[in-house]
């Protein structure tokens, strides 16, 4: 069994996100082909995010560091460090109001 520091990894990827045109950097921390569960650590520079998209499986979003808005056509939920939310099946986007790191967990069908 191996432990991974999401805080340390998040700081590394925030540095990469700061220099990226899209303002983000990500790494898979668990999952891949043959796994039902997939976890991706995503670093977002302030003012950047993930454009509107949908997924077919279940998903959750946990804020490791910073503040993000989880946005649907009906609602915007502000999430801060330590917050956890179920991602709606509806079309949604994520916007970082400050440098932020999130852990996205999805199931097969994502």
Number of C-alpha atoms within 10 A of each C-alpha: 2 3 5 8 7 16 12 10 17 24 16 13 23 24 17 17 23 18 13 13 8 13 21 24 21 19 14 14 16 12 16 12 8 7 10 13 17 18 19 17 24 24 32 34 26 20 13 22 22 16 12 13 12 14 17 12 13 16 20 15 21 20 21 21 22 20 23 28 17 22 20 18 10 7 10 14 12 16 20 17 15 12 15 16 15 13 23 15 14 15 14 20 18 21 20 24 17 15 22 29 30 28 23 21 22 21 17 17 10 14
